[in-house]
Amino acid sequence: MKSPAEIASKYVQVGKGKAEAKASQTFLLAIMAGAFIALGGLGSQIASCFADNASAARVISSVVFPIGLFMVLVGGAELFTGNCLITIPVLTGDTTPSKMLRNWVIVYFGNMVGGFIIAALAAFSHIYSFGDGQLATSVVATAVTKSNITFADGLLRGILCNVLVCMAVWCSFAADELAGKVFALWLPVMLFIICGFEHCVANMYFIPAGYLAALVHGLPTDGLSLFGFFVTNLIPVTIGNICGGGICVGAVYYGAYLRKK
């Protein structure tokens, strides 16, 4: 197992490679990551649809949802929230802030495309008809809730979420074998789902899925809007995710292991 200091050194090169990769390659891999996270979200919704209570639903969801991050890390894809760790090679001087921002913008919109694609495929293939339409009702309710959170809630839940997601990425680097990587990434992601934190890339699936499920199944769309999606949810959650991953994890570990005295 690699030590935290060894992980920090390794991520400098990994993050530098991400920041300097070709835009076309980065965008394609970002679409894949958005789709993988969305598939994890879809699976978690189906698995928890008939849970007896909210706590049980979160526990069931937390077991299934990490499959998305597993596919991202093992299959090779570009995830915005994980890439918030590129602050590490920026702070060491191995890449530049402009290259980091370029990566973030490309990956962010690629992730959004991937999330939209899975939401559309799920809706128009009538996957949400599962359980005589109860899944559709649940998917819409999730989207409405996420579209109407306060700015402060979105920001703070976003910070907490990406501390755990980036710790999942960080811990997976400690293991050299596949089984170890899977175990390491699974636990922090399970925790963020159980706690109900906010992940901007997951929400790029959850909120469009709610709107499309309502459209296909004839359910009311009250509480759903583009304003609720982009402004009420994505803006504060994205800012929170950047702070949680880039500062609370990336900058702190840089200061602990890489900063020159």
C-alpha positions, 0 to 999 in steps of 0.5 A, spaced: 500 500 500 502 506 498 503 512 503 499 518 503 506 522 501 507 517 495 500 518 493 501 525 493 507 525 489 503 520 484 497 525 483 502 530 481 504 527 475 497 524 474 494 531 475 499 534 470 497 529 465 490 530 465 491 538 465 495 537 458 491 532 455 488 533 448 481 537 448 478 532 444 480 526 448 478 529 454 471 531 452 470 524 450 472 521 456 468 526 460 462 524 456 463 517 458 464 519 466 458 523 466 454 516 463 458 512 468 455 516 474 448 517 471 448 509 470 450 508 478 445 513 479 439 510 475 441 503 478 441 506 485 434 509 484 431 502 481 434 498 487 432 503 493 425 504 489 421 500 494 425 501 500 420 501 507 423 508 509 428 513 507 434 511 511 433 504 508 433 507 501 439 511 502 443 505 505 441 501 499 442 507 494 449 507 497 451 500 495 449 501 488 451 508 486 459 507 487 459 502 481 459 509 477 465 511 480 468 504 479 467 505 472 470 512 472 477 510 475 478 503 473 475 504 466 478 510 465 474 517 464 474 524 466 470 526 472 469 533 474 469 532 481 475 528 481 479 533 477 478 538 482 485 535 485 488 538 479 489 543 484 495 539 487 500 540 480 498 547 480 500 548 487 507 544 486 508 548 479 508 542 475 502 545 471 498 552 470 491 555 473 489 556 465 490 549 464 487 546 470 481 551 468 481 548 461 480 541 463 475 543 468 470 547 463 471 541 458 470 535 463 464 539 466 460 540 459 462 533 457 460 530 464 453 534 463 452 531 456 453 524 458 448 525 464 443 527 459 444 521 454 443 516 460 437 520 462 434 521 455 435 513 454 432 511 461 426 515 460 424 514 452 426 506 453 420 507 459 425 504 464 422 509 469 415 505 468 418 500 473 414 498 479 407 500 475 410 507 475 412 508 482 420 509 480 418 515 475 414 518 481 420 517 485 425 520 480 421 526 479 420 527 487 428 527 487 429 532 481 424 537 485 427 536 491 434 538 488 431 543 484 429 547 490 434 547 495 437 553 498 444 556 496 447 555 502 445 548 503 447 546 496 454 550 497 455 546 504 453 539 501 457 540 495 463 541 499 462 535 504 460 531 498 467 532 494 471 531 500 468 524 500 469 523 493 476 526 492 478 521 498 475 516 494 479 517 488 485 519 493 484 512 497 484 508 490 491 510 489 493 507 495 492 500 492 496 497 486 491 491 485 484 492 483 480 489 489 484 494 493 482 500 489 474 497 489 474 497 496 478 503 497 473 507 493 467 504 495 466 506 502 467 514 502 462 514 496 457 510 500 458 515 506 456 521 501 450 518 499 448 516 506 449 523 508 445 526 502 450 530 500 450 534 493 454 532 487 454 536 481 455 531 476 450 526 479 445 532 479 446 532 471 443 526 471 438 526 477 434 533 475 434 532 467 431 525 469 426 527 473 423 532 468 424 527 462 420 522 467 415 527 468 414 528 460 414 521 458 409 518 464 405 524 464 406 527 471 406 534 473 412 538 472 411 543 478 418 545 481 422 543 475 425 548 471 431 550 468 433 556 473 432 550 478 437 546 475 442 551 473 442 556 478 438 553 484 442 547 484 448 546 479 451 553 481 452 552 489 453 545 488 459 546 483 462 551 487 462 547 493 465 541 490 471 545 487 472 548 494 471 541 497 475 537 493 480 542 490 481 546 497 479 541 503 483 535 500 488 537 494 490 544 497 491 541 504 495 534 502 499 539 498 501 543 504 502 536 508 506 533 503 509 537 497 510 544 500 517 546 500 519 548 507 
